[in-house]
Amino acid sequence: MTYQGMTALITGASMGLGEAFANELATRGAHLVLVARSENKLIGMAEALRVHAGVDITVISADLSSAEGVQHLIAEVKRRDLRIDLLINNAGLGVFENFLDTSLAKQLEEVDLNVRAVVSLTHAFAPDMVSAHCGGVINLASTAAFQPLAGASVYAASKAFVLFFSEGLGLELKGTGVQVMAACPGPVATHFFVNMSPTLKTSQMDQPGSVVLDILRGFDQGKNVVYPGKVTNRLSTWGARFLPRKMILRLAVGVTKKLNQK
């Protein structure tokens, strides 16, 4: 894809991978629509990027864990007559707690943000891409998508949905000029881990900037699924395919116990 002059909408843009996407795409000449709940942070990012990269930046504050927030974003994009060439569904929530130890509201917030928002925004913006015979959707899944995770059951299931949805939609849109890709990173040194008590060290995680470069490289190569970051991320998904199911479940429990928030 030619990023110069195109418009990319990035959800969860105020920090972590979203911020890294914004910085990299602006450097490549893309205009940006930055979406997150923290409007002040987005405004500061926009001002810096305009000066540094000389691109157009639109800021839209929205809470995508609510249906109202998703509809507000869609309505604002249409009201401002913005054409979205690249949709990056990056916003996400990970609840690393036993299911029955966590409120239903929190688990449903995770489903709404990780699943419903992805489906709703893709359904809203992909048709115009198809009409234009060009464009793309990058959905952030995870290596967690490849096996159930006791202690993060809803998170793993939601990321499996994102992976399967992306692969299926990619086949549906084959030949339209619109590419759909799922990115499946492992642990990334972002705000995602701030409220946990992980035993993971920073050296065991990938950096947001390098992960984004890997994702965009895979997208440029026309890949349907990419495993950015350390080579162990890709290797970890092989176990779910080739090892006995019970063994995979036991190994996964050991991982999530280290990250359990309660």
Residue pairs with C-beta under 8 A, 6 or more apart in sequence:
1 85
1 86
1 134
1 136
1 179
1 219
1 220
3 25
3 28
3 29
3 30
3 86
4 28
4 29
4 30
5 29
5 30
5 31
6 30
6 31
6 85
6 86
7 30
7 31
7 32
7 33
7 56
7 82
7 83
7 84
7 85
7 86
8 21
8 25
8 30
8 31
8 32
8 33
8 84
8 85
8 86
8 87
8 88
9 32
9 33
9 35
9 77
9 82
9 84
9 86
9 87
9 88
9 121
9 125
10 18
10 21
10 22
10 25
10 32
10 33
10 34
10 35
10 88
10 90
11 18
11 35
11 36
11 64
11 88
11 89
11 90
11 91
11 117
11 121
12 18
12 35
12 36
12 90
12 91
12 92
13 19
13 21
13 22
13 32
13 34
13 35
13 36
13 42
13 45
13 90
14 34
14 36
14 37
14 38
14 41
14 42
14 45
15 36
15 41
15 190
15 191
16 188
16 190
16 191
16 192
16 208
17 90
17 140
17 185
17 188
17 190
17 208
17 211
17 212
18 34
18 36
18 88
18 90
18 91
19 45
19 208
20 208
20 209
20 211
20 212
21 88
21 90
21 212
22 32
22 34
22 45
22 49
23 49
23 209
24 209
24 212
24 213
24 216
25 32
25 86
25 216
26 32
26 49
26 52
26 53
26 55
26 57
27 52
27 53
29 53
29 55
30 55
30 86
31 55
31 56
31 57
31 58
32 46
32 49
32 55
32 56
32 57
32 58
33 58
33 60
33 77
33 82
33 84
34 42
34 45
34 46
34 57
34 58
34 59
34 60
35 42
35 60
35 61
35 62
35 64
35 73
35 91
36 42
36 61
36 62
36 91
37 61
37 62
37 63
38 61
39 59
39 61
42 59
42 61
43 59
45 57
46 57
46 58
46 59
49 55
49 57
50 56
50 57
58 80
58 82
60 73
60 76
60 77
62 69
62 70
62 72
62 73
62 76
63 69
64 70
64 73
64 91
64 112
64 113
64 117
64 121
65 93
65 109
65 112
65 113
65 117
66 112
67 112
67 116
70 116
70 117
70 120
70 121
71 120
73 121
74 120
74 121
74 124
77 84
77 124
77 125
83 128
83 132
84 125
84 128
84 129
84 135
85 129
85 132
85 134
85 135
85 136
86 135
86 136
86 137
86 138
87 121
87 122
87 125
87 126
87 135
87 136
87 137
87 138
88 137
88 138
88 140
89 117
89 118
89 121
89 122
89 137
89 138
89 139
89 140
89 162
90 138
90 140
91 113
91 117
92 113
92 114
92 140
92 192
93 109
93 110
93 113
93 114
93 155
94 110
94 152
94 155
94 192
95 102
95 106
95 107
95 110
95 152
95 154
95 155
95 261
96 151
96 152
96 155
96 196
96 256
96 259
96 260
96 261
97 151
97 152
97 260
97 261
97 262
98 150
98 151
98 260
98 262
99 107
99 153
99 154
101 262
107 154
110 154
110 155
110 158
111 154
111 158
114 155
114 158
114 159
114 161
114 162
115 158
115 161
115 162
118 139
118 162
118 165
119 165
122 137
122 139
122 169
125 137
126 135
126 137
126 169
126 173
126 178
128 135
129 135
129 136
129 137
129 176
129 177
129 178
130 173
130 176
130 177
130 178
132 177
133 176
133 177
133 178
134 177
134 178
135 177
135 178
135 179
136 178
136 179
136 180
136 181
136 219
137 166
137 169
137 178
137 179
137 180
137 181
138 181
138 182
138 183
138 215
138 219
139 162
139 165
139 166
139 180
139 181
139 182
139 183
140 162
140 182
140 183
140 185
141 159
141 160
141 162
141 163
141 166
141 182
141 183
141 184
142 155
142 156
142 159
142 162
142 184
142 185
142 186
143 184
143 185
143 186
143 227
143 233
143 236
143 237
144 152
144 155
144 156
144 159
144 160
145 156
145 159
145 160
145 162
145 163
145 182
145 184
146 160
146 163
146 184
146 236
146 237
146 240
146 241
147 156
147 239
147 240
147 248
147 249
147 252
148 156
148 157
148 249
148 252
149 155
149 156
149 252
149 253
149 255
149 256
150 249
150 252
150 253
150 256
151 253
151 256
151 257
151 259
151 260
152 256
152 259
159 184
162 182
163 182
163 184
163 225
166 180
166 181
166 182
166 224
166 225
167 182
167 224
167 225
169 180
170 179
170 180
170 181
170 224
173 179
173 180
179 219
179 222
180 224
181 215
181 218
181 219
181 223
181 224
181 225
181 226
182 224
182 225
182 226
183 215
183 218
183 225
183 226
183 228
184 225
184 226
184 227
184 228
184 233
184 237
185 206
185 211
185 215
185 227
185 228
185 229
185 233
186 205
186 206
186 229
186 230
186 232
186 233
186 236
187 193
187 200
187 204
187 205
187 206
188 205
188 206
188 207
188 208
188 211
188 229
189 202
189 205
189 206
189 207
189 208
190 208
193 200
193 205
193 259
195 261
196 259
196 261
197 259
197 261
198 258
198 259
199 258
200 258
200 259
206 228
206 229
206 230
206 233
210 228
210 229
211 228
211 229
212 228
213 228
214 226
214 228
214 229
215 226
215 228
217 226
218 226
218 228
219 226
227 233
227 234
227 237
239 248
239 251
240 248
